[in-house]
Amino acid sequence: MPTPLTMEWRIVTNGDEKRIKEDHDIFEITFDGYKLFPIDETVEVVRKPGYDKKGVAKVVKLVFENQQTICHYQLISLRSVN
């Protein structure tokens, strides 16, 4: 049975991201299924589908295992209301 793979151009966090390196603003998020992101290119980060852009990030690492994608990304800029 083929395994579905989707190509993504933005990271939708749903608030599930975890900061793993404070000094370099590196975050980790796990998605169900296999999602392919452009590596070392900037992508939008949004909280939920249809919401405004929360920031811009660069995907630095992808791991595919157990029907999941683990994505590490570096937050480049953050859109803030402050």
Number of C-alpha atoms within 10 A of each C-alpha: 3 4 7 9 10 10 10 12 15 18 25 21 18 11 10 11 16 13 15 13 11 8 6 12 14 19 19 19 19 19 16 11 16 21 21 15 21 16 13 13 12 18 21 17 24 19 17 14 12 8 10 12 17 18 17 20 24 22 22 16 15 20 13 15 11 8 12 14 18 18 21 22 28 20 20 14 14 12 11 7 4 3
